[in-house]
């Protein structure tokens, strides 16, 4: 397939399947990939001559996890889109969902965010999307992260005050009884 595309780019013509009459074309190719094509060339999986034929103007778009400041605009866009599509009136996402979105690594980039938003709009009965409306794979990730963060905060406070639970509880803004409950919950001991 790479050779056929290269021939079209070089000769500016192609033949339909089953025909021997060449058809002249004047085209520009816009190609996208999530692979490092130079590495693919080095590994022998992508033709070097095709790479240099295609690489006239290269635009690198960072993954969503590297420009999370775009998440609020994307959320607003997807909310508007799915509100119209599903005839709903969801106004926003909760602060907890915003926190989840900023902590999530978005391996699937904008498509993953779009799918999460579609799922959430489907399952949201009210006007605000809450964590329980998110797909479990995203909400569970947040729940695990939140518990790990809380465990780390407790250990840090205890170490800061040499395991003085009264001072650590004050530092964490909780009662001593609540701290004991959290120590048991997170299986923390000296």
C-alpha positions in Angstrom: 0.0 0.0 0.0 2.9 2.4 0.8 4.4 1.8 -2.6 1.0 2.5 -4.3 0.6 5.7 -2.4 4.2 6.7 -3.2 3.6 6.1 -6.9 0.4 8.3 -6.8 2.4 11.1 -5.1 5.3 10.9 -7.6 3.4 10.3 -10.8 0.2 12.2 -9.9 -1.8 9.4 -11.4 -3.4 6.1 -10.4 -5.3 3.3 -12.0 -8.7 2.0 -10.8 -8.8 -1.6 -9.7 -9.4 -3.7 -12.8 -8.4 -0.9 -15.2 -5.3 -0.2 -17.1 -6.1 3.4 -17.9 -4.2 5.9 -15.7 -6.2 8.7 -14.2 -4.4 12.1 -13.6 -4.9 13.7 -10.2 -3.9 16.9 -8.5 -4.2 16.2 -4.8 -2.7 17.2 -1.5 -2.4 14.6 1.2 -3.2 15.3 4.8 -2.0 12.3 6.9 -2.2 11.8 10.7 -0.6 9.3 12.9 0.1 8.7 16.6 3.4 6.9 15.7 6.9 8.3 15.5 7.4 7.8 11.8 11.1 8.3 11.9 11.3 5.4 14.4 9.1 3.4 12.0 11.4 4.2 9.1 14.4 3.1 11.2 12.6 -0.2 12.1 11.8 -0.8 8.5 8.0 -0.6 8.9 7.6 2.6 6.9 9.2 3.5 3.6 11.8 6.3 3.9 11.0 7.7 0.5 7.3 7.9 1.4 8.1 9.6 4.7 10.0 12.4 3.0 7.4 12.7 0.3 4.7 13.2 2.9 6.7 15.3 5.4 6.3 18.7 3.7 4.5 20.4 6.5 4.6 18.7 9.9 2.3 19.7 12.7 2.7 18.1 16.1 -0.3 18.1 18.4 0.5 17.2 22.0 -1.7 14.6 23.7 -4.5 15.9 26.0 -2.6 15.0 29.1 0.0 17.6 28.1 -2.5 20.4 27.6 -5.2 19.9 30.3 -6.0 23.6 30.3 -8.1 22.8 27.2 -10.4 20.4 29.2 -12.9 23.0 30.3 -13.4 24.2 26.7 -13.7 20.7 25.4 -16.2 19.8 28.2 -18.3 22.8 27.3 -18.2 21.9 23.6 -19.2 18.2 24.3 -21.9 19.3 26.7 -23.5 21.5 24.1 -23.2 18.9 21.4 -24.7 16.0 23.5 -27.4 18.3 25.0 -28.6 19.0 21.5 -28.2 15.4 20.3 -30.1 13.9 23.3 -32.4 16.8 24.0 -31.1 17.4 27.5 -30.2 20.5 29.6 -27.1 19.6 31.5 -25.4 22.8 32.6 -22.0 21.7 33.9 -19.8 19.2 35.6 -19.3 19.2 39.4 -16.0 20.2 41.0 -15.3 16.6 41.8 -15.6 15.7 38.1 -13.3 18.6 37.2 -10.8 17.2 39.7 -11.1 13.7 38.1 -10.7 15.1 34.6 -7.5 17.0 35.6 -6.0 14.0 37.3 -6.9 11.5 34.6 -4.1 10.7 32.0 -6.4 10.6 28.9 -4.6 7.8 27.1 -7.4 8.0 24.5 -6.9 11.8 24.1 -9.9 13.9 23.0 -11.8 10.8 21.8 -11.7 9.4 25.3 -13.0 12.6 26.8 -15.8 12.8 24.2 -16.8 9.2 25.0 -16.7 9.9 28.8 -18.9 13.0 28.2 -21.4 11.1 26.1 -21.6 8.4 28.7 -22.1 11.0 31.5 -24.8 12.9 29.6 -26.7 9.6 29.0 -26.6 8.7 32.7 -27.0 12.2 34.3 -30.7 12.7 35.3 -30.2 16.3 36.5 -28.4 19.4 35.4 -24.9 18.7 36.8 -22.7 15.7 36.0 -21.3 14.1 39.2 -18.7 11.3 39.6 -21.4 8.6 39.8 -22.4 9.5 36.2 -18.9 8.8 34.9 -17.9 5.4 33.4 -16.5 3.2 36.2 -13.0 3.0 34.6 -12.6 6.8 35.1 -14.4 7.1 38.4 -12.6 4.1 39.9 -9.2 5.6 38.8 -10.2 8.8 40.7 -11.4 6.9 43.8 -8.1 4.9 44.0 -6.1 8.1 43.4 -8.0 10.0 46.1 -7.5 7.2 48.6 -3.7 7.1 47.8 -3.5 10.9 48.2 -5.3 10.8 51.5 -3.1 8.0 52.8 0.0 9.9 51.8 -1.3 13.1 53.5 -1.9 11.2 56.7 1.5 9.5 56.7 3.2 12.9 56.0 1.4 14.5 58.9 2.2 11.7 61.2 5.9 11.8 60.3 6.0 15.6 60.6 4.8 15.3 64.2 6.7 12.1 65.0 3.6 10.1 65.1 1.8 12.4 67.6 -1.7 11.6 66.5 -3.3 14.6 68.2 -1.0 17.1 66.4 -1.4 15.1 63.1 -5.2 15.2 63.4 -5.1 19.0 64.0 -2.8 19.4 61.0 -5.2 17.3 58.8 -8.3 19.2 60.1 -10.0 16.1 61.6 -10.8 14.8 65.0 -8.5 12.3 66.7 -11.2 9.6 66.5 -11.5 10.2 62.8 -7.8 9.9 62.4 -7.8 6.5 64.1 -10.6 5.4 61.8 -8.6 6.5 58.8 -5.4 4.7 60.1 -7.4 1.5 60.3 -9.1 2.1 56.9 -5.8 2.7 55.2 -4.0 0.0 57.2 -1.4 2.5 58.5 0.8 1.7 61.5 4.1 2.9 62.7 
